[in-house]
Amino acid sequence: MPQLRLALAQVNPTVGDLAGNADQTVEWTRKAVEAGAHVVVFPEMSLTGYPVEDLSLRKTFAEASRAKVDEVAARLDESGCGEVLVYVGYLDLDEAGPRDAAAALYRGEVVARQFKHHLPNYGVFDEHRYFKPGTTLDVVRYHGIDIGMVICEDIWQDGGPIAALGKAGVDLVVAPNASPYERSKDDIRLPLIARRAAEAGAPLVYTNQVGGQDDLVFDGDSIVVAADGRLLARAPQFTEHLLVLDMDIEAGGHAADGELAGLHVHRRVLSSDPLPAYEPLAEPPVSEPLADEAEVWSALVVGLRDYVQKNGFRSVIFGFSGGIDSAVVAALAADALGGDAVHGVSMPSKYSSEHSRSDAAELARRIGAHFRVEPVEDMVKLYVDQLKLTGLAEENIQARTRGMLLMALSNLDGHLVLATGNKTELAVGYSTIYGDAVGGFAPIKDVFKTHVWQLARWRNAEAEKRGETPPIPENSISKPPSAELRPDQLDSDSLPDYALLDDILDDYVEGDRGFADLLAAGFDAEVIDRVVRMVDKAEYKRRQYPPGTKITFKAFGRDRRLPITNSWREVH
């Protein structure tokens, strides 16, 4: 059987950085050539970054993207990589409109172009807004092997390109992808790819993007499966990686083209003769998927790191309250950026406990962060006395004073302010808009409160396994949570127990279940009514909250879009 050495370039592009992404393509192709690869597959829209959102509608950007593909093809040839078949993703534009496209580059030319057929329009995706679907498939014969291509959603939906390639006959399918991470997605991904390979009757090469882009994070986890669904190779998650493997591929000498399964199949011969026999590499190790907490922590670290660095910041600043949320955000920031890039500010008021102050200082010591104490009592007193504030107004002005203080330090020193709120608080509106909600990024925005505690315990346990000091003080994990905006305040004064609350929120927010469904699940009617009312009333706060890394099936923002002005209420 003909041999072929494949390289999956699991890279981290930056949206809009055509020059940088082009350089990345050339650099990683050179690495693949040095490893002896014959075919290199990059992720979906690797030259533009993904998702480009409304940049796809900007003609100048689309034209620049298309021109960059031709430029990269020439650069690869000039740099001695012309004999390698390289698949890159980019944004195209033709008379029909913008296209999510991939191109095959060979000997300085674009030898095949193909447009994504299935355009996802659910969850975080709005591709019917951005792109026009493709109706053609380009199959190239390279060293006697017929290679077909599908783009991301084309493997996630039944029918279409995979069905057409199965009818036409191909020996190998390459699938550039930019598939965002969410928990447990890996449980779906491998079985799906194995199924599609069987439908195509050929091995399938799935190259996924890695890295953060605004509120999305991509985990890589690139995969190669055989025609019978066997896993042949797998790249690690959440890191750039060049996965190289040799394959013996059965060449079928396929010839069918024209209209098949509703798509037009076009064939082009690049080279008919198989490669001379060569000594294959040892089989690459199959990377094991990360355990759940390690996977989520890695997603949050990568999402935070890339948001900070891709937007030109070098450091972050936020309140070190001594509580669990700011402690977990601090540990994430230290893992993402290094402790020296983390600036913690303790902002005690007259209601702040001594343990909150000492826990904040201990947290900074453990992670090697910069730390300063800026009391807010006198600042708050000016507002309270002048405006005669009492009750909730007095509580909220404390949070807003702290928010202004952080933003002032951000303006002064150029740090990015992080908001430390979690998904539970965001769901029920347990935050102060323009107060603790200020910031440019919210790392645990999509993490329920009970999960925050789990992550804290996991991170500390991992540190102990490595013989390191756990980053999060035990007291921040074990003490009852409190906003400390009034004497002896506890979160439980205003909210149900967090374990119960998160169970209800999981059903109501993630599952879109109504009142009757929640009752049937065993929740108390009075508690349901209280929680649902809090969630529904807080939509205006969520709309104004900073972006944060999506890790769940339904994150606030792109995934869950409800009107602010909304008179519908769930009733029993």
C-alpha positions as CSV (number, residue, x, y, z in Angstrom):
1,M,0.0,0.0,0.0
2,P,1.2,3.6,-0.6
3,Q,2.8,5.3,2.3
4,L,2.2,8.9,3.4
5,R,3.5,10.9,6.4
6,L,0.9,13.3,7.8
7,A,1.4,16.3,10.1
8,L,-1.4,17.9,12.0
9,A,-0.4,21.5,12.9
10,Q,-2.4,22.2,16.0
11,V,-1.7,25.9,16.2
12,N,-3.0,29.0,18.1
13,P,-3.8,31.7,15.6
14,T,-4.9,35.3,16.4
15,V,-8.1,36.7,14.8
16,G,-7.3,39.4,12.2
17,D,-3.5,38.9,12.3
18,L,-3.1,37.8,8.7
19,A,0.7,38.5,8.7
20,G,1.4,36.8,12.0
21,N,-0.8,33.8,11.1
22,A,0.9,33.5,7.7
23,D,4.3,33.5,9.4
24,Q,3.0,30.8,11.7
25,T,1.8,28.7,8.8
26,V,5.2,28.9,7.1
27,E,7.1,28.2,10.4
28,W,5.0,25.1,11.3
29,T,5.1,23.8,7.7
30,R,8.9,24.0,7.9
31,K,8.8,22.0,11.2
32,A,6.6,19.4,9.4
33,V,9.0,19.2,6.5
34,E,11.9,18.8,8.8
35,A,10.0,15.8,10.3
36,G,9.6,14.4,6.8
37,A,5.9,15.1,6.4
38,H,4.2,14.9,2.9
39,V,0.9,16.4,3.9
40,V,0.3,19.2,6.5
41,V,-3.2,20.0,7.8
42,F,-3.9,23.3,9.7
43,P,-7.1,24.2,11.5
44,E,-10.2,25.9,10.1
45,M,-9.6,29.5,9.1
46,S,-6.0,29.3,10.4
47,L,-4.9,32.3,8.3
48,T,-7.6,34.6,9.7
49,G,-8.2,33.1,13.1
50,Y,-11.6,31.9,14.2
51,P,-14.3,33.1,14.7
52,V,-14.0,36.3,12.7
53,E,-17.6,37.3,13.3
54,D,-18.5,40.4,11.3
55,L,-15.0,40.8,10.0
56,S,-16.3,38.3,7.4
57,L,-18.6,41.0,6.1
58,R,-15.8,43.5,5.6
59,K,-14.7,43.3,1.9
60,T,-11.2,44.6,2.6
61,F,-10.5,41.9,5.1
62,A,-11.9,39.1,2.9
63,E,-9.8,40.3,-0.1
64,A,-6.7,40.5,2.1
65,S,-7.3,37.0,3.4
66,R,-7.6,35.6,-0.1
67,A,-4.5,37.4,-1.3
68,K,-2.7,36.1,1.8
69,V,-3.4,32.5,0.7
70,D,-1.6,33.0,-2.6
71,E,1.2,34.7,-0.8
72,V,1.7,31.8,1.6
73,A,1.6,29.3,-1.3
74,A,4.5,31.3,-2.9
75,R,6.4,31.6,0.4
76,L,6.2,27.9,1.1
77,D,7.6,27.1,-2.4
78,E,10.4,29.7,-2.0
79,S,11.3,28.3,1.4
80,G,11.7,24.7,0.1
81,C,8.3,23.4,1.2
82,G,6.7,23.4,-2.2
83,E,6.6,19.6,-2.6
84,V,4.5,19.3,0.5
85,L,0.7,19.4,0.2
86,V,-0.5,22.0,2.8
87,Y,-4.1,22.6,3.8
88,V,-4.9,26.0,5.3
89,G,-8.1,27.6,6.4
90,Y,-9.0,31.2,5.4
91,L,-11.9,33.6,4.5
92,D,-12.8,33.8,0.9
93,L,-15.2,36.1,-1.0
94,D,-16.9,35.5,-4.3
95,E,-20.0,36.7,-6.1
96,A,-22.2,34.7,-3.7
97,G,-20.7,36.3,-0.6
98,P,-18.2,35.5,2.2
99,R,-17.0,31.9,2.5
100,D,-15.5,29.8,5.3
101,A,-12.8,28.3,3.1
102,A,-9.9,25.9,3.0
103,A,-7.2,25.7,0.3
104,A,-4.7,23.1,-0.7
105,L,-1.2,24.6,-1.5
106,Y,1.3,22.8,-3.6
107,R,4.4,23.9,-5.6
108,G,3.6,27.6,-5.0
109,E,-0.1,27.4,-6.2
110,V,-3.5,27.0,-4.8
111,V,-4.4,23.6,-6.3
112,A,-7.8,23.3,-4.6
113,R,-10.3,25.5,-2.8
114,Q,-13.4,24.4,-0.9
115,F,-16.1,26.1,1.1
116,K,-17.8,24.9,4.2
117,H,-21.1,23.3,3.3
118,H,-22.9,22.9,6.7
119,L,-23.0,26.3,8.5
120,P,-23.8,26.0,12.2
121,N,-26.4,28.4,13.6
122,Y,-26.8,27.3,17.2
123,G,-25.1,27.9,20.5
124,V,-22.1,30.2,19.9
125,F,-22.4,29.9,16.2
126,D,-24.1,32.4,13.8
127,E,-22.6,31.3,10.5
128,H,-25.8,31.9,8.5
129,R,-25.1,35.5,9.2
130,Y,-21.5,35.4,8.1
131,F,-21.1,32.9,5.3
132,K,-22.6,31.3,2.2
133,P,-22.5,27.5,2.0
134,G,-20.3,25.7,-0.4
135,T,-21.6,23.2,-2.9
136,T,-18.4,21.7,-4.4
137,L,-15.8,19.3,-3.2
138,D,-12.2,19.2,-4.5
139,V,-10.5,15.8,-4.4
140,V,-6.8,15.8,-5.2
141,R,-4.7,12.8,-6.1
142,Y,-1.3,13.1,-4.4
143,H,1.3,10.4,-4.7
144,G,-1.5,8.1,-6.0
145,I,-3.7,8.8,-2.9
146,D,-7.1,10.5,-3.4
147,I,-7.5,13.1,-0.6
148,G,-10.9,14.7,0.1
149,M,-11.6,17.6,2.4
150,V,-14.4,18.6,4.8
151,I,-14.5,21.7,7.1
152,C,-15.5,21.5,10.7
153,E,-19.3,21.4,10.8
154,D,-19.3,19.2,7.7
155,I,-18.4,16.3,10.0
156,W,-20.7,17.4,12.9
157,Q,-23.8,17.1,10.7
158,D,-25.3,14.1,8.9
159,G,-25.2,14.0,5.1
160,G,-23.5,16.5,2.9
161,P,-19.8,16.4,2.2
162,I,-19.0,13.1,4.1
163,A,-21.8,11.3,2.3
164,A,-20.7,12.7,-1.1
165,L,-17.1,11.7,-0.5
166,G,-18.3,8.2,0.5
167,K,-20.1,7.9,-2.8
168,A,-17.3,9.4,-4.8
169,G,-14.6,7.3,-3.2
170,V,-11.5,8.7,-1.5
171,D,-8.5,7.2,0.3
172,L,-8.1,9.9,2.9
173,V,-10.2,12.7,4.4
174,V,-8.7,15.8,6.0
175,A,-10.9,17.9,8.2
176,P,-9.6,21.4,9.3
177,N,-11.6,22.3,12.5
178,A,-12.1,25.2,15.0
179,S,-14.3,23.4,17.5
180,P,-14.7,25.4,20.8
181,Y,-14.2,23.6,24.1
182,E,-17.0,22.8,26.5
183,R,-17.0,20.2,29.3
184,S,-17.5,16.6,28.2
185,K,-17.2,17.5,24.5
186,D,-14.5,14.9,24.1
187,D,-17.0,12.2,25.0
188,I,-18.8,13.1,21.7
189,R,-15.9,14.0,19.5
190,L,-14.0,10.8,19.1
191,P,-17.1,8.6,18.4
192,L,-18.3,11.1,15.9
193,I,-15.1,11.2,14.0
194,A,-14.9,7.4,14.0
195,R,-18.4,7.3,12.6
196,R,-17.6,9.8,9.8
197,A,-14.5,7.9,8.8
198,A,-16.6,4.7,8.4
199,E,-19.2,6.7,6.3
200,A,-16.4,8.0,4.1
201,G,-14.7,4.6,3.9
202,A,-11.4,6.3,4.6
203,P,-9.1,7.4,7.4
204,L,-10.0,10.9,8.7
205,V,-7.5,13.5,9.9
206,Y,-9.1,16.0,12.3
207,T,-6.9,19.1,13.1
208,N,-8.4,21.4,15.7
209,Q,-7.4,24.9,16.7
210,V,-6.0,25.6,20.2
211,G,-6.0,28.8,22.2
212,G,-8.4,31.5,23.4
213,Q,-10.5,33.9,21.4
214,D,-12.6,36.3,23.5
215,D,-15.0,34.1,25.5
216,L,-14.2,30.9,23.5
217,V,-11.3,28.5,24.1
218,F,-10.2,25.7,21.8
219,D,-8.7,22.6,23.2
220,G,-6.9,21.1,20.2
221,D,-7.3,17.3,20.8
222,S,-6.5,16.7,17.2
223,I,-7.2,13.1,16.1
224,V,-6.5,10.6,13.3
225,V,-8.8,7.6,13.0
226,A,-8.6,4.7,10.6
227,A,-11.4,3.8,8.2
228,D,-12.7,1.2,10.7
229,G,-12.8,3.9,13.5
230,R,-9.7,2.8,15.3
231,L,-7.9,5.7,17.0
232,L,-4.4,6.0,15.4
233,A,-3.1,9.2,16.9
234,R,-4.1,12.0,19.3
235,A,-2.6,15.3,20.2
236,P,-2.6,16.7,23.7
237,Q,-5.2,19.3,24.8
238,F,-4.6,23.0,25.3
239,T,-1.2,23.3,23.8
240,E,0.3,23.9,20.4
241,H,1.5,20.6,18.9
242,L,2.8,19.1,15.7
243,L,1.4,15.5,15.5
244,V,3.3,13.5,12.9
245,L,2.5,9.9,11.9
246,D,3.1,7.5,9.0
247,M,0.2,5.7,7.4
248,D,-0.2,2.9,4.9
249,I,-3.2,3.9,2.9
250,E,-5.1,1.7,0.5
251,A,-5.4,3.5,-2.8
252,G,-8.6,2.7,-4.6
253,G,-8.0,4.5,-8.0
254,H,-11.4,6.3,-7.7
255,A,-12.8,8.1,-10.6
256,A,-16.4,9.1,-9.8
257,D,-17.1,12.9,-10.0
258,G,-19.9,15.3,-10.9
259,E,-23.1,15.5,-8.8
260,L,-23.1,13.2,-5.8
261,A,-25.3,13.5,-2.7
262,G,-26.3,17.0,-3.8
263,L,-22.7,18.3,-4.1
264,H,-20.4,18.6,-7.1
265,V,-17.2,16.6,-6.8
266,H,-14.2,17.7,-8.8
267,R,-11.0,15.7,-9.1
268,R,-7.4,16.9,-9.9
269,V,-4.3,14.8,-10.3
270,L,-1.1,16.3,-8.7
271,S,1.0,13.1,-8.8
272,S,-0.1,9.6,-9.6
273,D,3.0,7.6,-8.6
274,P,3.3,6.4,-5.0
275,L,6.2,7.5,-2.9
276,P,9.2,5.3,-2.9
277,A,9.1,3.0,0.2
278,Y,10.7,4.5,3.3
279,E,11.3,3.6,6.9
280,P,8.3,4.8,8.9
281,L,8.5,6.6,12.2
282,A,7.6,5.0,15.4
283,E,3.9,5.3,16.1
284,P,3.2,8.6,18.0
285,P,1.9,8.3,21.6
286,V,-1.8,8.6,21.9
287,S,-2.4,11.5,24.3
288,E,-4.9,10.7,26.9
289,P,-7.7,13.2,27.5
290,L,-7.3,15.2,30.7
291,A,-9.4,14.4,33.7
292,D,-12.4,16.8,34.2
293,E,-10.9,19.2,36.7
294,A,-7.6,19.3,34.9
295,E,-9.4,19.9,31.6
296,V,-11.5,22.8,33.0
297,W,-8.5,24.4,34.8
298,S,-6.5,24.2,31.6
299,A,-9.3,25.8,29.6
300,L,-9.6,28.7,32.1
301,V,-5.9,29.2,32.2
302,V,-5.5,29.3,28.4
303,G,-8.6,31.4,27.9
304,L,-7.3,34.0,30.4
305,R,-3.7,34.0,29.1
306,D,-4.7,34.5,25.5
307,Y,-7.2,37.2,26.2
308,V,-4.6,39.1,28.2
309,Q,-1.7,38.6,25.8
310,K,-3.6,38.8,22.5
311,N,-5.1,42.2,23.6
312,G,-1.7,43.6,24.4
313,F,-1.7,43.5,28.2
314,R,1.2,42.3,30.3
315,S,-0.4,42.2,33.8
316,V,-3.8,42.0,35.6
317,I,-5.2,43.6,38.7
318,F,-8.2,42.8,40.9
319,G,-9.4,42.7,44.4
320,F,-8.0,40.1,46.8
321,S,-10.9,39.8,49.2
322,G,-9.7,36.7,51.1
323,G,-12.7,34.8,49.7
324,I,-12.8,31.7,47.4
325,D,-13.6,33.4,44.1
326,S,-10.8,35.9,44.1
327,A,-8.4,33.2,45.4
328,V,-9.3,30.9,42.5
329,V,-9.0,33.7,40.0
330,A,-5.6,34.6,41.5
331,A,-4.3,31.0,41.2
332,L,-5.6,30.9,37.6
333,A,-3.9,34.2,36.8
334,A,-0.6,33.1,38.3
335,D,-0.7,29.8,36.3
336,A,-1.6,31.8,33.1
337,L,0.8,34.7,33.4
338,G,3.2,34.1,36.3
339,G,2.8,35.6,39.8
340,D,4.8,38.7,38.9
341,A,2.1,39.7,36.4
342,V,-0.6,39.5,39.0
343,H,-1.4,42.6,41.2
344,G,-3.7,42.0,44.1
345,V,-5.4,44.8,46.0
346,S,-6.9,44.4,49.5
347,M,-9.6,47.1,49.9
348,P,-10.9,46.7,53.5
349,S,-13.9,48.6,54.8
350,K,-15.2,48.9,58.3
351,Y,-17.0,45.6,57.8
352,S,-14.0,43.6,56.6
353,S,-12.9,40.8,58.9
354,E,-9.3,40.3,60.1
355,H,-9.2,36.9,58.5
356,S,-10.2,38.3,55.1
357,R,-7.3,40.7,55.2
358,S,-4.8,38.0,56.4
359,D,-6.1,35.4,53.9
360,A,-5.6,38.0,51.0
361,A,-2.1,38.7,52.1
362,E,-1.3,35.0,52.4
363,L,-2.7,34.3,48.9
364,A,-0.4,36.9,47.4
365,R,2.6,35.4,49.3
366,R,1.8,31.9,48.0
367,I,1.5,32.8,44.3
368,G,4.2,35.5,44.3
369,A,1.9,38.3,43.4
370,H,2.3,42.0,44.0
371,F,0.1,43.1,46.9
372,R,-1.1,46.4,48.2
373,V,-3.6,47.5,50.8
374,E,-5.9,50.4,49.9
375,P,-8.6,51.0,52.6
376,V,-11.8,52.3,51.3
377,E,-13.5,53.3,54.6
378,D,-12.9,57.0,54.2
379,M,-13.8,57.0,50.5
380,V,-17.1,55.2,51.3
381,K,-17.8,57.6,54.2
382,L,-17.8,60.6,51.9
383,Y,-20.6,59.0,49.8
384,V,-22.5,57.8,52.7
385,D,-22.4,61.1,54.6
386,Q,-23.1,63.3,51.7
387,L,-25.9,61.3,50.1
388,K,-27.3,59.9,53.4
389,L,-27.0,56.3,52.2
390,T,-28.4,53.4,54.1
391,G,-29.3,49.8,53.6
392,L,-28.6,48.4,50.1
393,A,-27.4,51.7,48.8
394,E,-24.7,51.8,51.5
395,E,-23.7,48.2,50.8
396,N,-23.4,48.8,47.0
397,I,-21.4,52.0,47.3
398,Q,-18.7,50.0,49.0
399,A,-18.5,47.7,46.0
400,R,-18.6,50.6,43.6
401,T,-15.9,52.5,45.4
402,R,-13.7,49.4,45.1
403,G,-14.5,49.1,41.4
404,M,-13.5,52.8,40.8
405,L,-10.3,52.2,42.8
406,L,-9.3,49.2,40.6
407,M,-10.1,51.1,37.4
408,A,-8.0,54.0,38.6
409,L,-5.0,51.8,39.2
410,S,-5.6,50.1,35.8
411,N,-5.6,53.5,34.1
412,L,-2.5,54.5,36.1
413,D,-0.4,51.4,35.5
414,G,-1.9,49.7,32.4
415,H,-3.2,46.5,34.1
416,L,-6.2,44.7,32.9
417,V,-8.9,44.5,35.6
418,L,-10.4,41.1,36.2
419,A,-13.9,40.5,37.5
420,T,-14.0,37.6,40.0
421,G,-17.7,36.7,39.9
422,N,-18.9,33.2,39.2
423,K,-21.8,31.8,37.2
424,T,-24.0,31.3,40.2
425,E,-23.8,34.9,41.3
426,L,-24.2,36.1,37.7
427,A,-27.2,33.9,37.3
428,V,-29.1,35.4,40.3
429,G,-27.7,38.9,40.1
430,Y,-25.8,38.6,43.3
431,S,-23.3,41.2,42.3
432,T,-23.0,45.0,42.1
433,I,-23.1,46.5,38.6
434,Y,-20.3,49.0,38.3
435,G,-18.9,47.6,41.5
436,D,-17.5,44.0,41.8
437,A,-18.7,43.6,38.2
438,V,-16.1,46.0,36.7
439,G,-13.3,44.6,34.6
440,G,-12.2,43.6,31.1
441,F,-12.4,39.9,31.6
442,A,-14.1,37.5,34.0
443,P,-12.2,34.2,34.2
444,I,-14.7,32.2,36.2
445,K,-17.9,33.7,34.7
446,D,-19.0,30.3,33.5
447,V,-18.1,28.3,36.6
448,F,-20.8,27.6,39.1
449,K,-20.0,28.3,42.8
450,T,-19.8,24.7,43.9
451,H,-17.5,24.0,41.0
452,V,-15.3,26.9,42.1
453,W,-14.7,25.1,45.4
454,Q,-14.0,21.8,43.6
455,L,-11.4,23.5,41.4
456,A,-9.8,25.1,44.4
457,R,-9.4,21.8,46.1
458,W,-8.2,20.1,43.0
459,R,-5.5,22.8,42.3
460,N,-4.2,22.6,45.9
461,A,-4.1,18.8,45.7
462,E,-2.1,19.0,42.4
463,A,0.4,21.4,44.1
464,E,0.8,19.0,47.0
465,K,1.4,16.1,44.6
466,R,4.3,18.1,43.0
467,G,5.7,19.0,46.4
468,E,4.7,22.7,46.0
469,T,2.9,25.0,48.3
470,P,-0.9,25.0,47.6
471,P,-1.7,28.4,46.0
472,I,-5.1,28.8,47.8
473,P,-5.2,29.3,51.6
474,E,-7.3,26.6,53.2
475,N,-9.3,29.2,55.1
476,S,-10.5,30.8,51.8
477,I,-11.9,27.4,50.9
478,S,-13.4,26.4,54.2
479,K,-15.0,29.6,55.6
480,P,-18.6,30.5,54.9
481,P,-18.7,32.9,51.9
482,S,-19.6,36.5,52.6
483,A,-19.6,39.8,50.7
484,E,-18.8,41.6,54.0
485,L,-20.8,44.7,53.1
486,R,-22.7,44.8,56.5
487,P,-22.1,43.4,60.0
488,D,-22.0,39.5,60.2
489,Q,-23.2,39.2,56.6
490,L,-23.2,35.7,54.9
491,D,-24.2,34.8,51.4
492,S,-26.8,32.4,52.9
493,D,-28.7,35.4,54.2
494,S,-29.7,36.2,50.6
495,L,-29.4,33.0,48.7
496,P,-30.3,29.3,49.1
497,D,-27.6,26.8,49.9
498,Y,-25.2,26.9,47.0
499,A,-25.4,23.1,46.3
500,L,-29.2,23.4,46.0
501,L,-29.0,26.7,44.1
502,D,-26.6,25.3,41.5
503,D,-28.8,22.2,41.0
504,I,-31.7,24.4,40.2
505,L,-29.7,26.7,38.0
506,D,-28.3,23.8,36.1
507,D,-31.8,22.8,35.2
508,Y,-33.2,26.2,34.6
509,V,-30.3,27.9,32.8
510,E,-28.5,25.0,31.2
511,G,-31.5,22.8,30.6
512,D,-34.2,25.5,29.9
513,R,-36.6,23.6,32.1
514,G,-39.9,25.3,33.1
515,F,-41.5,25.4,36.5
516,A,-43.4,22.1,36.2
517,D,-40.2,20.3,35.2
518,L,-38.4,21.8,38.2
519,L,-41.2,20.7,40.5
520,A,-41.1,17.2,39.0
521,A,-37.3,17.1,39.7
522,G,-38.1,17.4,43.4
523,F,-37.4,21.1,44.1
524,D,-39.5,23.0,46.5
525,A,-42.0,25.4,44.8
526,E,-41.2,28.4,47.0
527,V,-37.4,28.0,46.3
528,I,-38.0,27.5,42.6
529,D,-40.1,30.7,42.5
530,R,-37.5,32.6,44.4
531,V,-34.5,31.5,42.2
532,V,-36.3,31.8,38.9
533,R,-37.4,35.4,39.8
534,M,-33.8,36.3,40.7
535,V,-32.5,34.9,37.4
536,D,-35.1,36.6,35.2
537,K,-34.6,40.0,36.8
538,A,-30.8,39.9,36.5
539,E,-30.6,39.9,32.7
540,Y,-29.6,43.5,32.5
541,K,-26.6,42.9,34.7
542,R,-25.4,39.9,32.7
543,R,-25.5,42.0,29.5
544,Q,-23.1,44.4,31.0
545,Y,-20.7,41.9,32.6
546,P,-17.2,41.4,31.1
547,P,-16.6,38.4,28.8
548,G,-15.3,35.2,30.3
549,T,-14.2,31.8,29.2
550,K,-17.0,29.4,28.2
551,I,-16.7,25.9,29.7
552,T,-20.3,24.8,29.9
553,F,-22.9,23.8,27.4
554,K,-24.8,27.0,27.8
555,A,-22.7,30.0,28.9
556,F,-24.3,33.5,29.5
557,G,-23.8,35.6,26.4
558,R,-23.5,33.8,23.0
559,D,-25.3,30.7,24.2
560,R,-28.2,32.2,26.2
561,R,-29.8,35.2,24.7
562,L,-32.9,36.5,26.4
563,P,-34.5,40.0,26.2
564,I,-33.8,42.4,29.0
565,T,-37.3,43.9,28.7
566,N,-39.3,40.7,29.2
567,S,-42.7,40.2,31.0
568,W,-42.7,36.4,30.8
569,R,-42.4,34.7,34.1
570,E,-42.4,31.0,34.9
571,V,-45.4,30.2,37.2
572,H,-46.9,27.2,38.8
